[in-house]
Amino acid sequence: MNRQRGRVGILMGGGPAPGINSAISSVTIEAVNRGYEVIGILDGFSHLMEGRADMVRPLRIEDVSQIHYRGGSIIRTSRANPTRRPEHIQKTLESLRKLNVSYLATIGGDDTAFSASEVSRLAEGEIKVAHIPKTIDNDLPLPDGMPTFGYETARHLGTEIVRNLIEDFRSTNRWYIVIAMGRAAGHLALGIGKSAGATLTIIPEEFTSERIGISDVCDILETAILKRRVMGKDRGLAVIAEGVAEKFDPEELASVPGVEVSRDQHGHLRLGEIQLEKILKRAIQERFEDRGETLPIIDSTVGYELRSYAPIPFDIDYTRTLGYGAARALLSEPSERYPEQGGLICLVGGDIRVMPFNQLRDPETGRTLVRTVDVEGEIYQVARKYMIRLEKSDLEDGEMKSRLAEAAGMNPDRFGERFGKVVELAGAV
């Protein structure tokens, strides 16, 4: 190990999440109290990977003592990826050396966790790295089922927004299609839909195929609308995880009028630019127009307004503990509890632990592991029991099947053939 006593750097990567400032505050206060100088590295890795060492700001206790309840990030963020090219990660290391950063606390999701682990690996002990897991998607594989920070606040606010929309559809007799953030996993969409009492929630984990068509999602929506009609209701609200669009064939997406398919620095589809809600709204309305009907649908997204919202007490409390743990892990003498190589900061049984970076990596792909929704587990199954959507029992009940077929303008056999695959998705009850 060649690390000398130097500065503590704090860096934030990826999208904002409630609780970031609380984590920054906690790391800073503990490090300063231990006698270390702390700097905030602005805009994620974007300047470091260009060899710049000027885009930083000093962080003192008086700078951070009252920011823990604020949303956003005082050191800003970016999605810059220093691991795409060898020269970028090398320049990142060189910039950190110029800044005399011997200890680096990173805050971010799966992509930032991977970048942090690469910095740790290539620095070979010269720079110790502690990563604080942040994402409203809740898709990092933390032990004991602990959420990633920001998720609980995002679910709370998202639920309030959707509850308001539910009151609106009760008043106006319309359908809502609401897209919730969640690229690789449906935790946020499911949490919002379940808590708000949405008519149904659709998440990517339901689809076991690598690729699906837009029509596959529309089949679920169409049959849910028909089932609500049979039950005497012409209104409802569907929450859909944006990550469903990741399963669409990019060529099919590109063929949709008005859709531009592009990717970010980590190779992900820019889901916010696809406007999944409008694609699905248009497709569903066309299906009902073919029957000579006009179906009022309001499309909406619940996403960006969640990310920089002021954290609820759970996330303030949580991030204060994680930030303190990151400072302790970086600045304590190496031990079984605080390993020399650093890692991801988490809670196990209420105690701070450091998960080695190699435990976060998929051994086959080398990328950060993703925690997805277990559609066979009770959390999903309970949510599914309260949804109104086409189920196997509907097709097995002759009377129900006939009523659904009548609502669709089909005979029962044709209805079963046309929509039978809807009830064969993973997690069906």
C-alpha positions in Angstrom: 0.0 0.0 0.0 1.4 3.4 -1.1 -1.4 5.5 0.3 -0.3 8.6 2.2 -2.5 10.7 4.5 -4.3 12.9 2.0 -7.7 14.5 1.3 -11.1 12.8 1.4 -13.0 13.3 -1.8 -16.7 12.9 -2.2 -18.2 12.3 -5.7 -21.8 11.7 -6.8 -22.7 9.8 -10.0 -25.9 9.0 -11.9 -29.3 10.4 -11.3 -30.3 12.4 -8.2 -32.1 10.7 -5.3 -33.5 12.0 -2.0 -30.8 11.8 0.7 -27.7 12.7 -1.3 -27.0 15.9 0.7 -27.5 14.0 4.0 -24.8 11.4 2.9 -22.4 14.2 1.9 -23.0 16.0 5.2 -22.4 12.8 7.2 -19.2 11.9 5.4 -17.8 15.4 5.7 -18.6 15.9 9.4 -17.0 12.6 10.5 -13.9 13.1 8.3 -13.4 16.7 9.5 -13.8 15.6 13.1 -11.1 13.1 12.5 -8.8 15.8 11.2 -9.0 15.4 7.4 -9.6 17.9 4.7 -12.6 17.2 2.6 -13.4 18.3 -1.0 -16.5 17.8 -3.1 -15.8 16.7 -6.6 -18.3 18.5 -8.9 -20.3 16.8 -11.7 -19.4 13.2 -11.0 -16.5 11.7 -13.0 -17.0 14.1 -16.0 -14.0 16.4 -15.2 -11.7 13.9 -13.6 -11.8 11.7 -16.7 -10.7 14.7 -18.8 -7.7 15.2 -16.6 -9.1 18.2 -14.8 -8.5 18.8 -11.1 -10.0 22.3 -10.8 -13.7 21.4 -10.6 -13.9 20.8 -6.8 -15.1 22.7 -3.8 -13.9 22.5 -0.2 -16.4 21.1 2.3 -16.4 22.2 5.9 -18.7 21.4 8.7 -20.4 24.8 8.4 -21.0 24.1 4.7 -22.9 20.9 5.3 -24.3 21.0 8.8 -27.8 22.0 7.6 -28.1 20.4 4.2 -29.3 16.9 5.4 -32.9 17.7 4.9 -32.5 19.2 1.4 -33.1 17.5 -1.9 -30.7 17.5 -4.8 -26.9 17.5 -4.6 -24.7 20.4 -3.6 -21.8 18.8 -5.6 -24.1 18.1 -8.6 -23.8 14.9 -10.6 -23.4 13.4 -14.1 -23.6 10.1 -15.9 -20.1 10.3 -17.2 -18.5 6.9 -17.5 -14.8 6.7 -16.9 -14.6 3.0 -17.6 -15.6 3.2 -21.3 -12.0 3.8 -22.4 -8.7 2.9 -20.7 -7.4 6.5 -21.1 -10.5 7.9 -19.2 -10.0 5.7 -16.1 -6.2 6.5 -16.1 -6.9 10.2 -16.3 -9.4 9.8 -13.5 -6.7 8.3 -11.3 -4.2 11.0 -12.4 -6.7 13.7 -11.5 -7.3 12.2 -8.1 -3.6 12.1 -7.4 -3.3 15.8 -8.4 -6.0 16.6 -5.9 -4.1 14.6 -3.2 -7.2 12.4 -2.7 -6.3 9.3 -0.8 -9.8 8.5 0.3 -12.8 8.6 -2.1 -16.4 8.3 -1.1 -18.7 7.7 -4.1 -22.4 8.0 -4.1 -24.5 6.3 -6.8 -26.2 3.3 -8.3 -25.0 0.3 -10.2 -23.0 2.2 -12.8 -21.2 4.4 -10.3 -20.6 1.4 -8.1 -18.8 -0.3 -11.1 -16.8 2.8 -11.8 -15.9 3.1 -8.1 -14.8 -0.6 -8.0 -12.5 0.0 -11.1 -10.9 3.0 -9.4 -10.3 0.9 -6.3 -8.9 -2.0 -8.3 -6.6 0.1 -10.6 -5.4 2.3 -7.8 -3.9 -0.8 -6.1 -4.3 0.6 -2.6 -3.2 4.1 -3.3 -6.8 5.4 -3.2 -9.2 3.7 -0.8 -12.8 3.8 -2.1 -16.1 3.5 -0.2 -19.3 3.4 -2.1 -22.7 4.6 -0.7 -25.5 2.8 -2.6 -28.0 5.3 -4.0 -30.9 4.8 -6.4 -34.6 5.3 -6.4 -34.8 2.1 -8.5 -33.8 0.0 -5.4 -31.9 -2.4 -7.7 -28.6 -2.9 -5.9 -28.2 -6.3 -4.2 -28.0 -5.1 -0.6 -28.0 -7.7 2.2 -31.1 -8.3 4.5 -33.3 -6.8 1.8 -32.3 -3.3 2.8 -33.5 -0.6 0.3 -31.1 1.7 -1.5 -31.4 5.2 -0.2 -33.8 7.4 -1.9 -36.2 4.6 -2.7 -38.5 5.1 0.3 -38.8 8.8 -0.3 -39.5 8.3 -4.0 -42.1 5.6 -3.3 -43.7 7.9 -0.7 -44.0 10.9 -3.1 -44.9 8.7 -6.1 -47.7 7.1 -4.1 -49.1 10.5 -3.2 -49.0 11.6 -6.9 -50.8 8.4 -8.1 -53.4 8.6 -5.3 -54.3 12.1 -6.6 -54.6 10.7 -10.2 -56.8 7.9 -8.8 -59.2 10.5 -7.4 -59.1 12.2 -10.8 -60.1 9.1 -12.7 -62.9 8.4 -10.2 -64.2 11.9 -10.9 -63.8 11.8 -14.7 -64.3 8.1 -15.6 -61.1 7.8 -17.6 -58.1 5.6 -17.7 -54.6 6.7 -16.8 -51.3 5.1 -18.0 -48.5 6.2 -15.6 -44.9 5.4 -16.2 -42.6 5.1 -13.2 -38.8 5.0 -13.2 -37.0 1.7 -13.0 -34.7 0.7 -15.7 -33.6 -2.8 -14.8 -36.1 -3.6 -12.0 -39.7 -2.9 -11.2 -39.4 -2.2 -7.5 -40.4 1.5 -7.6 -43.4 0.9 -10.0 -44.6 -2.0 -7.9 -44.1 -0.1 -4.6 -46.1 2.9 -5.9 -48.8 0.8 -7.5 -49.2 -1.4 -4.5 -49.2 1.4 -2.0 -51.6 3.7 -4.0 -54.0 0.9 -5.0 -53.5 1.2 -8.7 -55.7 -1.0 -10.9 -52.6 -2.9 -12.1 -48.8 -2.6 -12.3 -46.7 -4.0 -15.1 -42.9 -4.6 -14.5 -40.2 -6.1 -16.7 -39.7 -9.1 -14.5 -43.0 -10.5 -15.7 -41.5 -11.1 -19.1 -39.0 -14.0 -19.2 -38.1 -13.5 -22.9 -35.2 -11.3 -23.7 -37.3 -9.4 -26.2 -41.0 -8.6 -26.2 -43.2 -6.6 -28.5 -45.1 -3.4 -27.8 -48.3 -5.5 -28.4 -47.4 -7.8 -25.5 -47.8 -4.9 -23.0 -50.9 -3.7 -24.8 -52.5 -7.1 -24.5 -52.2 -6.8 -20.7 -53.6 -3.3 -20.7 -56.4 -4.1 -23.1 -57.6 -7.1 -21.2 -57.4 -5.2 -17.9 -59.6 -2.5 -19.4 -62.1 -5.1 -20.6 -62.2 -6.9 -17.3 -62.9 -3.6 -15.5 -65.8 -3.0 -17.9 -67.2 -6.4 -17.2 -67.0 -5.5 -13.5 -69.0 -2.3 -14.1 -66.1 0.2 -14.2 -65.0 2.3 -17.2 -62.0 3.8 -15.4 -58.7 2.7 -14.0 -55.0 3.4 -13.6 -52.0 1.3 -14.7 -48.5 1.9 -13.4 -45.8 0.6 -15.7 -42.1 0.5 -15.0 -40.1 2.3 -17.7 -37.7 -0.7 -17.9 -40.4 -2.6 -19.8 -39.2 -0.6 -22.9 -35.7 -2.0 -22.5 -37.2 -5.3 -23.6 -38.6 -3.9 -26.8 -36.7 -4.5 -30.0 -34.9 -1.2 -30.7 -35.9 -1.5 -34.4 -39.6 -1.7 -33.4 -39.2 1.3 -31.2 -37.4 3.3 -33.9 -40.3 2.5 -36.3 -42.8 4.3 -34.0 -43.5 7.8 -35.3 -41.9 10.5 -33.2 -39.6 8.1 -31.3 -35.8 8.6 -31.3 -33.7 5.8 -29.9 -30.4 6.8 -28.3 -28.1 5.6 -25.6 -26.2 7.1 -22.7 -22.5 6.7 -21.8 -23.2 3.5 -20.0 -24.9 2.0 -23.1 -28.5 2.2 -21.7 -31.5 3.4 -23.7 -32.4 6.9 -22.9 -35.8 5.8 -21.6 -37.0 9.4 -20.8 -36.8 10.2 -24.5 -38.9 7.3 -25.7 -42.1 8.5 -24.2 -43.4 5.0 -23.4 -46.7 6.4 -22.0 -47.6 8.0 -25.3 -46.7 4.9 -27.3 -48.9 2.7 -25.2 -51.7 5.2 -25.1 -51.8 5.5 -28.9 -51.7 1.8 -29.4 -54.5 1.0 -26.9 -56.7 3.8 -28.3 -56.2 2.4 -31.8 -57.4 -1.0 -30.7 -60.6 0.4 -29.3 -61.1 2.6 -32.4 -61.1 -0.6 -34.5 -64.2 -1.5 -32.5 -65.7 1.8 -33.2 -65.1 3.1 -29.7 -63.4 6.2 -28.3 -61.4 5.4 -25.1 -60.3 8.5 -23.1 -56.8 7.9 -21.7 -54.5 10.3 -19.9 -50.8 9.5 -20.0 -48.4 10.6 -17.3 -44.9 9.9 -15.9 -43.7 9.8 -12.3 -40.0 10.2 -12.3 -37.9 13.4 -12.4 -40.0 15.1 -9.7 -39.1 12.2 -7.3 -35.4 12.4 -7.7 -34.5 15.7 -6.0 -37.4 15.7 -3.5 -36.5 16.5 0.1 -35.9 13.1 1.9 -38.3 11.7 4.3 -37.0 10.9 7.8 -36.2 7.3 6.9 -33.8 8.4 4.2 -32.2 11.1 6.3 -31.6 8.7 9.1 -30.4 6.0 6.7 -28.0 8.2 4.8 -26.5 9.7 8.0 -25.6 6.2 9.1 -24.3 5.2 5.7 -22.2 8.4 5.3 -20.8 7.9 8.8 -20.0 4.3 7.9 -18.2 5.4 4.7 -16.0 7.8 6.6 -15.2 5.2 9.2 -14.5 2.6 6.5 -12.1 5.0 4.7 -10.3 6.4 7.7 -10.1 3.5 10.2 -7.2 1.1 10.5 -7.8 -2.0 8.3 -9.7 -4.7 10.1 -12.2 -7.5 9.5 -15.0 -4.9 9.7 -13.2 -2.2 7.6 -11.2 -4.1 5.0 -8.2 -2.4 3.4 -9.6 -2.5 -0.1 -12.8 -0.7 0.8 -16.2 -1.6 -0.7 -19.9 -0.9 -0.6 -21.3 0.5 2.7 -24.4 -1.3 3.9 -26.3 -2.3 7.0 -26.6 -5.9 8.2 -28.8 -6.5 11.2 -28.6 -2.8 11.9 -24.8 -2.7 12.0 -22.5 -1.0 9.4 -20.7 -3.4 7.2 -18.5 -3.1 4.1 -19.3 -5.4 1.2 -16.2 -6.1 -1.0 -16.6 -4.8 -4.5 -16.0 -8.3 -6.0 -19.2 -9.5 -4.3 -21.2 -6.9 -6.3 -20.0 -8.2 -9.6 -21.7 -10.7 -11.8 -19.0 -13.4 -12.4 -20.1 -13.9 -16.0 -20.4 -10.3 -17.2 -18.1 -8.5 -14.7 -20.8 -5.8 -14.3 -22.6 -4.8 -11.1 -25.3 -7.3 -10.1 -28.9 -6.1 -10.2 -31.6 -6.9 -7.7 -34.8 -7.6 -9.5 -38.3 -8.2 -8.2 -39.0 -11.8 -7.4 -42.3 -12.3 -9.1 -42.8 -15.6 -7.2 -42.1 -14.0 -3.8 -44.8 -12.8 -1.5 -44.2 -9.1 -1.9 -45.1 -9.4 -5.6 -47.7 -12.1 -5.1 -49.6 -10.0 -2.6 -49.5 -7.0 -4.9 -50.8 -9.2 -7.8 -53.8 -10.4 -5.7 -55.0 -6.8 -5.5 -54.6 -6.0 -9.2 -57.4 -6.2 -11.7 -56.0 -7.9 -14.8 -56.7 -11.0 -16.8 -55.8 -14.2 -14.9 -56.0 -17.9 -15.6 -59.1 -18.2 -13.5 -60.9 -15.8 -15.8 -60.4 -18.1 -18.8 -61.3 -21.2 -16.8 -64.6 -19.6 -15.8 -66.9 -20.1 -18.7 -69.3 -17.3 -17.8 -66.5 -14.8 -17.2 -64.8 -15.8 -20.4 -68.0 -15.2 -22.3 -68.5 -11.8 -20.8 -64.9 -10.8 -21.5 -65.3 -12.0 -25.1 -68.5 -10.1 -25.6 -66.8 -6.9 -24.3 -64.0 -7.5 -26.8 -66.4 -8.2 -29.7 -65.2 -11.8 -30.1 -66.4 -15.3 -29.5 -65.1 -17.0 -26.3 -62.8 -19.4 -28.2 -61.2 -16.6 -30.2 -60.8 -14.5 -27.1 -58.9 -17.4 -25.4 -56.7 -17.9 -28.4 -56.0 -14.1 -28.8 -55.2 -13.4 -25.1 -54.2 -16.7 -23.6 -50.5 -15.8 -23.4 -51.3 -12.9 -21.1 -52.1 -15.3 -18.3 -48.9 -17.3 -18.8 -46.5 -14.5 -17.8 -44.2 -15.0 -14.8 -45.9 -14.3 -11.5 -49.4 -15.0 -12.8 -51.8 -16.1 -10.1 
